[in-house]
Amino acid sequence: MPSSKLPPYQRIADSLRRRIEAGQLAPGARIPSTRALAKKWNVALATAAHALSTLTAEGWVRAVPRVGTVVASRPAKRDPERATEPGLGRSTDLSQASIVQAAIAIADVEGFAALSLRRVAARLTSPVTSLYRHVDGKEALLRAMTESVLSEVSLPLTPPSGWRAQLEVSARLHFRLLRRHPWLARVVHVTRPRPLGSAIAYADWVLRALDGHGLSASQRMYLHIALHTFIQGMAVNLEAEADALGETGLTEDAWMSTQLQEFEALAASGRYPFFAKTLSEFEQGFDLSMDLLFETGLQALLDGFANVMEQVAAARA
C-alpha cells in the first residue's frame, strides 16, 4: 500500500522502524515522546501513542519508567492478538484493574500530563467508549490509581518507639512511594483531599505519633499537613525534573552545565554577595542529591516539631 494511503499512526511507526533498521536510532536511544511525535506529524496524541504501541508490540521499542520509550536491544516477536505492552490483556479482557494499571504505567513513564482516557485506550488497543463500562471518567480513574499505588506500601504493624522515629518511618515510606510514582504528588491535594482509606492510614499513623504530647487537635493536624506538604513538594520537583528530561533529553547535570556560565556571571556581579560567597566555598561544585535534601529537610522539620512540643509543655507547666 502506498505510504500516502496508510493510516497516520502506521506512517509514524514505519518512519521510526526504518530509522531503527538503518541504525540511526541505536539500542537504548530515546524515541521522541508522544507529544513530540504528535507535534511533528500534526496528529492527535492518541494517534502518536498508537504508533508507539505498535512498535512496542512488534518488539522494536520498550518503555523505561521516567525516561520514556527507547529502542529495544532487538526486536522480539509478540502475538499481535495480545496487548501492545507487557501485563495487559486483550481489548476484550478489559477490566477496571487492567485500565488502572495501564493508566499508572503511562503516568509513571510519560508523566501526569500525558495521562488521558484516550491515551489509556490506545495503550490497551480499545475504543475509548469501552473504558467507560469500567471507569466513570478521568476523576474516577485518578481515584482508583491513587488507591492502587498507595496500597503498595504498608506501614509496620508494630511502630518503633518514640514519636520522631514513627514519623521518620512514615515519611521515608511516603517519599519512596512518590519517587516511584511522582505523578501522585499532582493528584493528592491538601486543600481538596480525597477520602481514601489508604491515604487516611498515613494520616492516622502520623496523628497517633503526635498524640499524647499536649498538642491540641488543630496543632496535630497542622503538623501532619506540614509533614505531608514537605514530602509532596519534594515529589513535585521529581515530577518536574522527569518532565524536563523527557522534553529536552538533558539530564539535570547536563542542563546545569548549560546554565553555569550565567550563574557565575550573577555571582561575579557583586549584587548577591552571600550567594557568591557560598558558591566560592564549594571546592568541586555543588552536587544536589534529592535523597540528602529529603533527609536534611525532614530532620529540620522534626526539630521544629520537637520545639513546638517543648513550648506546649512549658506553657502547661
Buried (B, 14 or more C-beta within 10 A) or exposed (E): EEEEEEEBBBBBBBBBBEBBEEEEBEEEEBBBBBBBBBEEBEBBBBBBBBBBBBBBBBBBBBBEEBBBBBBBEEBEEBEEEBBBBEEBBBBEEBEBEBBBBBBBBBBBBBBBEBBBBBBBBBBBBBEBEBBEEBBEEBEEBBBBBBBBBBEEBEBEEEBEEEBBEBBBBBBBBBBEBBBBBBBBBBBBEEEEEBEBEBBBBBBBBBBBBBEEBBBEEEBBBEBBBBBBEBBBEBBBEBBEBBBBBBEEBEEEEEBBEEEEEEEEEBBEEEEEEEEBEEBEEEEEEEEEEBEEEBBEBBEEBBEEBEEBBEEBEEEEE
